[in-house]
Amino acid sequence: MQHLILAPGEEIVMRGRADKQAMCGLFWIFLVVGVLFGLFPLPVFLMYWLSIKRVAWYVTNKRLVQTKASWIAPAVETEEIRWSNIGEVRAKKGALLDSIFGTANLLISDTGFNSIELKFVGKPDEVRR
């Protein structure tokens, strides 16, 4: 579902969400840790998965936009950084899960104090370009 209003002449170049394979891997890690240590981490994983599932990001020819759907109301929170304002793009790779599935979290900062973090991005080098 697209929650993005485009300006005249603006078009979506790339879109994405958290990588599905990485999220499945995270589920199995939670499950194994729960079995080994007698914990029941499924509710924690479910809340984390649902919070990431409601986030989508779009790369247009003019800006980077991240949308977060509301839990209850049909509202959408939007963060955006125009290409001309991007100051830094950093990839943060975790040790285990990101290495196995080839994902990373991308932190995009503008020239001010704003930043957008894209979590569990599959093929992060392609998105960085």
Salt bridges, closest charged atoms under 4 A:
GLU10 OE2 - ARG63 NE 2.58
GLU79 OE1 - LYS68 NZ 3.92
GLU80 OE1 - ARG63 NH1 2.60
GLU88 OE2 - ARG90 NE 3.82
GLU117 OE2 - LYS92 NZ 3.26
